[in-house]
Amino acid sequence: MTKTLVRIGSGAAWWGDRVEPAALNAERGELDYLCFETMAEATVSAAQVRARRDPSFPGYDTYLDDRMRAVLPACMRQGTRIVTNQGWINPKGAAERIVALLRELGITGVKVAAVGGSLITDHVLELADTILENGQPTRTLQSTLISAEAYMGAEPIVEALRAGAQIVVTGRVADPSLFLAPLMFEFGWDPLDHEKIGAGTGIGHLLECGAQVTGGYFADPGFKDVPDPWNFAFPIADVEPSGAVTLSKVAGTGGAITLQTVKEQMLYEVHDPANYLTPDVVADFTQAHLTQVGPDRVRVTGLTGKPRTPTLKVSMGCTEG
């Protein structure tokens, strides 16, 4: 039976993010899903460099143990599923480590899935002729190439959820896709329904940067103040099958969710609000309508999208001194 509401919480916005807000969302957020975004554009390349220097480096998020120990007891007790890109360059290793942590905590019967396929270092130079950044042939990078990863979309995560995974660990997927996948799974959204997928991607974009939508990006002390900025919460989204969403946070935490904080994050890292390119869809934020429906509660409707592009973005890291 299709759910009438899916409640998703943010657990991280980058590798070094605080663990406490994730633990709070796990314990008090009454979540269906807790999603961790732990990668910046350089994370995979940095992990590859470290792996070359240190053969003992496992290749996944160095804070994996801290994050999982903080949230696994509450999530497993409450039936909250976890979607995370903490796999970095070794999703399988990260999944195996989570299984070990579950056993350490005395939790059994939990299916953990690893989603790979984003690392294409070995054959990236055969897949495209031109570097978009400078127009040079891709073969000019052959001698300096450290790694290449394609930004995958939500569909492999959906497949893992359909297979019964309660925890899904990925390598590089597009940040909003981590949050979109649970919505596609729970609501049965067609991957080619660009209006629904566009809405879900917009929601993922609002959640992916954690405390930015709760005031962290908006705050400018003395000019644009928010309460208790030392105690920013991570956002929670109540999503409806239509793609409408209400953003909130755990009561008593710092920061704020207002029309201004949400608008700041909606436009963060967006070159063209009508054409925000992702693997799943070309999202369109230009029809969005925001309403303050209560203290620290903003409802967003009108997020939509256009058919996705036939190609994926690939990020390539090279040694340049």
PLY file of the C-alpha trace (Angstrom):
ply
format ascii 1.0
element vertex 321
property float x
property float y
property float z
element edge 320
property int vertex1
property int vertex2
end_header
0.00 0.00 0.00
1.42 3.39 -1.00
2.19 5.69 1.91
0.38 9.01 2.23
3.39 10.70 3.87
7.11 9.95 4.00
9.24 11.58 6.68
12.93 11.99 5.82
15.64 13.48 7.99
19.07 14.78 7.07
22.01 13.11 8.81
25.01 14.92 7.31
25.90 17.46 4.66
29.62 16.77 4.25
32.42 14.54 5.49
33.29 16.51 8.64
29.75 17.39 9.69
28.58 17.13 13.30
27.22 13.79 14.47
24.93 15.14 17.20
22.13 16.50 14.93
21.96 13.14 13.14
21.64 11.32 16.46
18.91 13.77 17.51
16.99 13.22 14.28
17.33 9.45 14.71
16.12 9.53 18.31
13.43 12.22 18.20
12.63 12.80 14.54
10.14 9.91 14.15
11.66 9.28 10.74
10.92 6.81 7.98
14.38 7.51 6.50
17.62 9.09 7.65
19.92 10.11 4.78
23.62 10.99 5.02
25.40 13.09 2.39
29.13 12.96 3.21
30.92 13.84 -0.02
32.21 16.99 -1.63
33.49 17.09 -5.20
37.05 16.35 -4.04
36.20 13.56 -1.58
36.65 10.64 -3.97
39.91 11.98 -5.36
41.25 12.63 -1.86
40.24 9.11 -0.82
42.01 7.65 -3.85
45.19 9.58 -3.06
45.07 8.39 0.55
44.50 4.80 -0.55
47.60 4.99 -2.75
49.67 6.27 0.15
48.16 4.06 2.85
47.19 0.50 1.86
45.38 0.07 5.20
42.87 2.87 4.42
39.51 1.14 3.92
38.25 3.72 1.41
34.99 4.69 3.10
33.95 7.60 5.34
36.46 7.97 8.15
33.57 8.86 10.48
31.48 5.84 9.50
31.83 4.20 12.93
30.99 7.41 14.79
27.91 8.12 12.70
26.54 4.60 12.68
27.11 3.99 16.39
25.24 7.24 17.06
22.15 6.39 15.00
21.86 2.63 14.53
20.21 1.80 17.90
17.42 4.36 17.51
16.94 3.77 13.77
16.73 0.00 14.07
14.44 0.23 17.12
12.06 2.59 15.34
12.21 1.01 11.89
13.97 3.97 10.27
15.80 3.07 7.08
19.20 4.60 6.33
20.50 5.76 2.94
24.08 7.01 2.90
26.91 7.73 0.47
29.54 6.95 3.11
30.87 4.18 0.87
33.12 6.68 -0.96
35.45 4.46 -3.04
34.53 1.22 -1.24
30.76 0.86 -0.71
31.04 -2.89 -0.20
33.62 -2.41 2.53
31.42 0.19 4.20
28.42 -2.14 4.10
30.48 -4.93 5.64
31.66 -2.59 8.38
28.06 -1.57 9.15
27.14 -5.25 9.45
29.99 -5.66 11.95
28.76 -2.64 13.93
25.22 -4.04 13.99
26.54 -7.31 15.39
28.61 -5.39 17.94
25.40 -3.65 19.05
23.54 -6.96 19.23
21.26 -6.08 16.31
20.52 -8.93 13.90
18.28 -9.56 10.91
19.06 -6.26 9.15
19.72 -6.35 5.40
22.49 -3.98 4.28
23.05 -3.22 0.58
26.04 -1.70 -1.21
25.55 0.27 -4.42
28.65 0.56 -6.61
29.41 1.37 -10.21
30.28 5.06 -9.98
34.05 4.61 -10.27
35.00 4.51 -13.95
38.69 5.44 -13.74
39.81 2.46 -15.82
37.76 3.31 -18.88
36.69 6.97 -18.59
39.08 8.07 -21.33
37.25 5.77 -23.75
33.81 7.17 -22.91
34.19 10.83 -23.84
36.45 12.85 -26.09
36.38 16.29 -24.52
36.90 17.86 -21.10
33.99 20.25 -20.64
36.04 22.53 -18.39
38.61 23.51 -21.03
37.70 21.81 -24.31
40.87 19.72 -24.33
40.87 16.02 -25.33
40.33 13.70 -22.36
43.45 11.71 -23.35
45.58 14.66 -22.22
44.77 13.61 -18.64
46.03 10.05 -19.00
49.34 10.55 -17.22
47.90 12.51 -14.27
44.50 10.85 -13.76
43.85 9.75 -10.18
40.16 8.88 -10.37
36.95 9.43 -12.28
33.46 8.94 -10.99
30.09 9.24 -12.64
27.31 10.83 -10.64
24.75 8.05 -10.48
21.06 8.60 -9.81
18.41 7.23 -7.50
17.35 4.10 -9.37
20.01 1.70 -8.00
19.09 2.80 -4.47
15.41 2.15 -5.22
16.35 -1.32 -6.44
18.14 -2.01 -3.15
15.15 -0.80 -1.13
12.85 -3.04 -3.18
15.13 -5.95 -2.34
14.44 -5.32 1.35
17.53 -3.38 2.36
17.08 -1.42 5.56
20.46 0.28 5.10
21.81 1.29 1.67
25.43 2.43 1.26
26.57 4.03 -1.99
29.62 5.55 -3.60
29.17 8.69 -5.65
25.57 9.43 -6.45
24.15 12.90 -6.97
23.40 14.45 -3.60
19.62 14.90 -4.10
19.31 11.30 -5.32
19.95 10.00 -1.79
16.72 11.65 -0.67
14.79 11.12 -3.90
15.20 7.32 -3.86
13.04 6.71 -0.74
10.27 8.83 -2.28
10.38 6.90 -5.56
10.26 3.64 -3.62
7.51 4.56 -1.17
5.25 6.43 -3.60
5.92 4.23 -6.63
6.99 7.19 -8.74
7.92 6.34 -12.32
11.59 7.26 -12.97
10.45 8.99 -16.17
7.71 11.06 -14.49
9.79 14.20 -14.66
7.32 16.32 -12.74
7.33 14.05 -9.66
11.04 13.26 -9.97
11.74 16.97 -10.33
9.81 17.67 -7.13
11.66 14.91 -5.29
14.98 16.21 -6.54
14.11 19.70 -5.35
13.29 18.28 -1.93
16.58 16.40 -1.92
18.40 19.61 -2.81
16.80 21.35 0.17
17.84 18.54 2.53
21.26 17.60 1.20
23.18 20.47 2.83
21.90 19.77 6.34
22.06 22.87 8.51
22.12 25.22 5.53
18.32 25.09 5.24
17.95 25.53 9.01
19.81 28.84 8.83
23.45 27.93 8.40
23.70 29.32 4.88
21.42 32.26 5.62
23.05 33.38 8.88
25.21 36.49 8.87
25.58 37.53 12.53
24.66 41.15 13.08
22.91 41.37 9.70
20.84 38.19 9.37
20.62 36.59 12.79
19.19 33.18 13.67
18.72 31.74 17.18
21.46 29.63 18.80
23.69 29.18 15.74
26.00 26.95 17.77
23.23 24.35 17.92
21.94 24.13 14.34
19.55 21.24 13.76
19.39 19.22 10.55
16.09 19.46 8.63
13.23 17.00 8.44
10.87 16.78 5.46
7.28 15.53 5.47
6.70 14.64 1.83
3.33 13.98 0.20
2.73 11.78 -2.89
2.09 14.92 -4.94
5.64 16.15 -4.30
4.58 18.84 -1.83
6.77 19.04 1.27
6.77 20.61 4.71
10.20 21.31 6.20
10.74 21.35 9.95
13.27 20.49 12.64
13.33 18.91 16.09
11.86 21.30 18.66
14.25 23.12 20.96
17.19 23.12 18.55
19.09 26.08 17.12
18.70 27.78 13.81
15.45 28.54 12.03
13.35 27.39 9.10
11.85 30.43 7.41
11.01 31.54 3.90
14.43 33.22 3.75
16.49 30.23 4.92
14.70 27.91 2.51
15.11 30.29 -0.45
18.83 30.68 0.25
19.34 26.92 0.10
17.03 26.47 -2.89
19.35 28.67 -4.95
22.60 27.31 -3.47
24.98 26.06 -6.20
22.22 26.48 -8.80
23.34 28.09 -12.05
19.90 28.07 -13.70
16.87 27.56 -11.42
14.82 26.43 -14.42
17.33 23.79 -15.46
19.11 22.14 -12.51
20.82 19.13 -14.07
20.88 15.83 -12.18
21.14 12.19 -13.30
17.44 11.67 -12.57
15.83 14.79 -14.02
16.32 18.41 -15.03
14.77 20.03 -11.97
12.86 23.30 -12.24
12.53 25.52 -9.17
10.96 28.52 -10.92
7.36 27.53 -10.11
8.02 26.84 -6.42
5.64 28.39 -3.91
6.75 28.75 -0.28
4.43 29.28 2.68
5.33 29.74 6.34
2.80 27.42 7.99
4.09 27.66 11.56
7.18 28.35 13.65
10.11 26.62 11.91
7.72 25.06 9.39
7.77 25.94 5.68
5.61 24.25 3.05
6.94 24.08 -0.50
4.78 23.26 -3.53
5.24 23.66 -7.26
8.63 21.99 -7.58
8.76 20.26 -10.94
11.13 19.08 -13.67
11.86 18.22 -17.28
13.11 14.99 -18.88
16.59 13.98 -17.80
19.62 14.31 -20.04
20.96 11.23 -21.90
24.40 11.54 -20.28
25.88 11.62 -16.76
28.24 14.11 -15.20
31.71 12.70 -14.52
34.17 14.29 -12.13
37.86 13.57 -12.79
40.64 14.16 -10.29
44.23 14.61 -11.45
47.59 15.37 -9.89
48.42 19.00 -10.60
50.84 19.91 -7.83
0 1
1 2
2 3
3 4
4 5
5 6
6 7
7 8
8 9
9 10
10 11
11 12
12 13
13 14
14 15
15 16
16 17
17 18
18 19
19 20
20 21
21 22
22 23
23 24
24 25
25 26
26 27
27 28
28 29
29 30
30 31
31 32
32 33
33 34
34 35
35 36
36 37
37 38
38 39
39 40
40 41
41 42
42 43
43 44
44 45
45 46
46 47
47 48
48 49
49 50
50 51
51 52
52 53
53 54
54 55
55 56
56 57
57 58
58 59
59 60
60 61
61 62
62 63
63 64
64 65
65 66
66 67
67 68
68 69
69 70
70 71
71 72
72 73
73 74
74 75
75 76
76 77
77 78
78 79
79 80
80 81
81 82
82 83
83 84
84 85
85 86
86 87
87 88
88 89
89 90
90 91
91 92
92 93
93 94
94 95
95 96
96 97
97 98
98 99
99 100
100 101
101 102
102 103
103 104
104 105
105 106
106 107
107 108
108 109
109 110
110 111
111 112
112 113
113 114
114 115
115 116
116 117
117 118
118 119
119 120
120 121
121 122
122 123
123 124
124 125
125 126
126 127
127 128
128 129
129 130
130 131
131 132
132 133
133 134
134 135
135 136
136 137
137 138
138 139
139 140
140 141
141 142
142 143
143 144
144 145
145 146
146 147
147 148
148 149
149 150
150 151
151 152
152 153
153 154
154 155
155 156
156 157
157 158
158 159
159 160
160 161
161 162
162 163
163 164
164 165
165 166
166 167
167 168
168 169
169 170
170 171
171 172
172 173
173 174
174 175
175 176
176 177
177 178
178 179
179 180
180 181
181 182
182 183
183 184
184 185
185 186
186 187
187 188
188 189
189 190
190 191
191 192
192 193
193 194
194 195
195 196
196 197
197 198
198 199
199 200
200 201
201 202
202 203
203 204
204 205
205 206
206 207
207 208
208 209
209 210
210 211
211 212
212 213
213 214
214 215
215 216
216 217
217 218
218 219
219 220
220 221
221 222
222 223
223 224
224 225
225 226
226 227
227 228
228 229
229 230
230 231
231 232
232 233
233 234
234 235
235 236
236 237
237 238
238 239
239 240
240 241
241 242
242 243
243 244
244 245
245 246
246 247
247 248
248 249
249 250
250 251
251 252
252 253
253 254
254 255
255 256
256 257
257 258
258 259
259 260
260 261
261 262
262 263
263 264
264 265
265 266
266 267
267 268
268 269
269 270
270 271
271 272
272 273
273 274
274 275
275 276
276 277
277 278
278 279
279 280
280 281
281 282
282 283
283 284
284 285
285 286
286 287
287 288
288 289
289 290
290 291
291 292
292 293
293 294
294 295
295 296
296 297
297 298
298 299
299 300
300 301
301 302
302 303
303 304
304 305
305 306
306 307
307 308
308 309
309 310
310 311
311 312
312 313
313 314
314 315
315 316
316 317
317 318
318 319
319 320
